[in-house]
């Protein structure tokens, strides 16, 4: 599994292309899991991005990394959109709780019951979307 870098394997070319594109090897690890050989590659870039591949051979793991490098927009935009949606949902819940606190501040004995109902309503609205 652990071929030398000068062995002329196709994965060496993939590794060279990634390095030429500014990717640096952060971690490369060969290991055994349940008696099966595995390899793991993690690359970082000065832009702050990272890509990783894990498979039974270096060629397979690096092919996974190469695919992630070639299709960065899909990975980045999906993660970005999921993060924005999650942040908006959390902000909506925070806004709801803030409003509850302002509305029920004067009536402390009713606050817990009303607050829990409002939180449950916010979570139900999230679930329905």
VOPAGU-2260 file (C-alpha; in pm, 1 decimal, decimal comma):
REM VOPAGU-2260
SITE   aa  ch    i         X         Y         Z
SITE  UNK   A    0       0,0       0,0       0,0
SITE  UNK   A    1     271,3     247,7      84,7
SITE  UNK   A    2     429,6     295,8    -258,1
SITE  UNK   A    3     734,3     518,9    -281,8
SITE  UNK   A    4     684,7     862,3    -437,2
SITE  UNK   A    5     915,2     788,9    -729,3
SITE  UNK   A    6     738,0     467,3    -825,1
SITE  UNK   A    7     559,7     623,2   -1125,6
SITE  UNK   A    8     209,5     542,4   -1006,9
SITE  UNK   A    9     -77,7     755,8   -1132,9
SITE  UNK   A   10    -153,5     874,1    -778,7
SITE  UNK   A   11     186,5    1045,4    -767,4
SITE  UNK   A   12      75,4    1263,6   -1059,6
SITE  UNK   A   13    -246,6    1350,2    -874,1
SITE  UNK   A   14     -45,4    1438,8    -565,4
SITE  UNK   A   15     186,5    1660,9    -773,2
SITE  UNK   A   16    -110,3    1838,4    -934,4
SITE  UNK   A   17    -264,7    1910,1    -595,1
SITE  UNK   A   18      64,0    2047,2    -463,3
SITE  UNK   A   19     109,3    2258,1    -778,4
SITE  UNK   A   20    -237,8    2405,0    -715,7
SITE  UNK   A   21    -126,9    2523,5    -371,4
SITE  UNK   A   22    -253,7    2233,3    -161,0
SITE  UNK   A   23     -29,8    2115,4     122,5
SITE  UNK   A   24     -36,5    1773,8     283,2
SITE  UNK   A   25    -150,5    1829,0     639,4
SITE  UNK   A   26    -190,6    1460,9     727,0
SITE  UNK   A   27    -116,7    1135,8     550,2
SITE  UNK   A   28    -173,9     822,7     748,6
SITE  UNK   A   29    -163,7     452,9     660,4
SITE  UNK   A   30    -341,2     232,1     912,3
SITE  UNK   A   31    -527,5     -93,3     964,7
SITE  UNK   A   32    -891,9    -110,8    1067,9
SITE  UNK   A   33   -1035,6    -454,5    1144,1
SITE  UNK   A   34    -740,1    -609,0     963,0
SITE  UNK   A   35    -795,6    -405,1     644,9
SITE  UNK   A   36    -535,2    -157,5     518,7
SITE  UNK   A   37    -655,5     201,5     484,4
SITE  UNK   A   38    -499,8     533,3     393,6
SITE  UNK   A   39    -607,2     886,3     479,9
SITE  UNK   A   40    -500,9    1213,2     313,8
SITE  UNK   A   41    -587,3    1562,3     436,8
SITE  UNK   A   42    -481,1    1872,8     243,3
SITE  UNK   A   43    -506,9    2238,0     341,8
SITE  UNK   A   44    -490,5    2549,1     127,1
SITE  UNK   A   45    -386,2    2904,7     210,7
SITE  UNK   A   46    -745,5    3009,5     127,8
SITE  UNK   A   47    -857,4    2825,5     442,4
SITE  UNK   A   48   -1016,0    2535,1     256,3
SITE  UNK   A   49    -939,3    2170,2     321,9
SITE  UNK   A   50   -1004,5    1848,4     134,4
SITE  UNK   A   51    -970,6    1488,8     249,9
SITE  UNK   A   52    -981,7    1139,8     109,9
SITE  UNK   A   53    -993,8     805,7     284,0
SITE  UNK   A   54    -987,3     469,4     105,8
SITE  UNK   A   55    -805,1     138,8      81,1
SITE  UNK   A   56    -535,1     273,6    -154,1
SITE  UNK   A   57    -351,5     601,8    -199,5
SITE  UNK   A   58    -484,1     624,9    -556,6
SITE  UNK   A   59    -846,7     600,4    -440,1
SITE  UNK   A   60    -799,9     842,9    -151,8
SITE  UNK   A   61    -623,9    1099,4    -370,9
SITE  UNK   A   62    -891,8    1061,1    -639,5
SITE  UNK   A   63   -1147,1    1161,6    -375,9
SITE  UNK   A   64    -934,0    1466,4    -286,8
SITE  UNK   A   65    -896,3    1555,7    -654,6
SITE  UNK   A   66   -1273,4    1540,2    -705,8
SITE  UNK   A   67   -1329,9    1771,9    -409,9
SITE  UNK   A   68   -1071,9    2012,9    -551,6
SITE  UNK   A   69   -1229,2    2002,8    -898,3
SITE  UNK   A   70   -1583,1    2064,3    -769,4
SITE  UNK   A   71   -1527,2    2313,8    -487,1
SITE  UNK   A   72   -1827,6    2534,0    -557,3
SITE  UNK   A   73   -2075,2    2253,4    -499,2
SITE  UNK   A   74   -1919,7    2165,1    -161,7
SITE  UNK   A   75   -1872,1    2525,9     -50,4
SITE  UNK   A   76   -2215,6    2652,4    -154,1
SITE  UNK   A   77   -2395,4    2356,6       0,9
SITE  UNK   A   78   -2216,8    2405,9     333,9
SITE  UNK   A   79   -2267,2    2783,9     314,8
SITE  UNK   A   80   -2639,0    2756,1     240,6
SITE  UNK   A   81   -2693,2    2501,4     519,1
SITE  UNK   A   82   -2508,0    2728,2     762,6
SITE  UNK   A   83   -2709,5    3035,9     663,2
SITE  UNK   A   84   -3040,8    2851,2     700,4
SITE  UNK   A   85   -2937,2    2715,9    1039,7
SITE  UNK   A   86   -2825,1    3061,0    1157,8
SITE  UNK   A   87   -3151,6    3220,3    1043,2
SITE  UNK   A   88   -3353,8    2954,7    1226,1
SITE  UNK   A   89   -3152,0    3008,9    1543,6
SITE  UNK   A   90   -3188,2    3385,5    1510,8
SITE  UNK   A   91   -3565,0    3349,1    1470,8
SITE  UNK   A   92   -3581,7    3145,1    1791,5
SITE  UNK   A   93   -3363,9    3400,7    1973,5
SITE  UNK   A   94   -3585,5    3682,6    1845,5
SITE  UNK   A   95   -3894,7    3493,8    1962,5
SITE  UNK   A   96   -3745,8    3436,6    2307,1
SITE  UNK   A   97   -3642,1    3801,2    2333,8
SITE  UNK   A   98   -3995,1    3908,6    2245,7
SITE  UNK   A   99   -4136,7    3666,8    2503,4
SITE  UNK   A  100   -3909,2    3808,8    2770,7
SITE  UNK   A  101   -4015,6    4162,6    2687,0
SITE  UNK   A  102   -4386,2    4074,7    2674,7
SITE  UNK   A  103   -4398,2    3871,6    2995,0
SITE  UNK   A  104   -4136,8    4048,4    3203,9
SITE  UNK   A  105   -4398,2    4210,3    3426,0
SITE  UNK   A  106   -4581,5    3885,7    3498,1
SITE  UNK   A  107   -4312,8    3651,2    3633,2
SITE  UNK   A  108   -4547,2    3369,9    3735,4
SITE  UNK   A  109   -4678,8    3321,9    3378,8
SITE  UNK   A  110   -4339,8    3358,2    3211,0
SITE  UNK   A  111   -4221,7    2992,5    3216,4
SITE  UNK   A  112   -4549,6    2855,8    3078,3
SITE  UNK   A  113   -4572,8    3115,7    2800,6
SITE  UNK   A  114   -4202,7    3090,7    2717,5
SITE  UNK   A  115   -4217,6    2715,3    2675,4
SITE  UNK   A  116   -4525,6    2745,5    2453,3
SITE  UNK   A  117   -4351,6    3001,9    2232,4
SITE  UNK   A  118   -4036,0    2792,4    2205,0
SITE  UNK   A  119   -4246,8    2489,2    2109,8
SITE  UNK   A  120   -4428,7    2699,2    1847,1
SITE  UNK   A  121   -4096,9    2816,4    1700,4
SITE  UNK   A  122   -3967,0    2459,7    1684,0
SITE  UNK   A  123   -4290,7    2339,8    1521,2
SITE  UNK   A  124   -4263,4    2612,6    1256,5
SITE  UNK   A  125   -3905,5    2500,3    1187,7
SITE  UNK   A  126   -4018,6    2137,1    1155,9
SITE  UNK   A  127   -4300,0    2230,2     914,8
SITE  UNK   A  128   -4062,9    2405,6     669,1
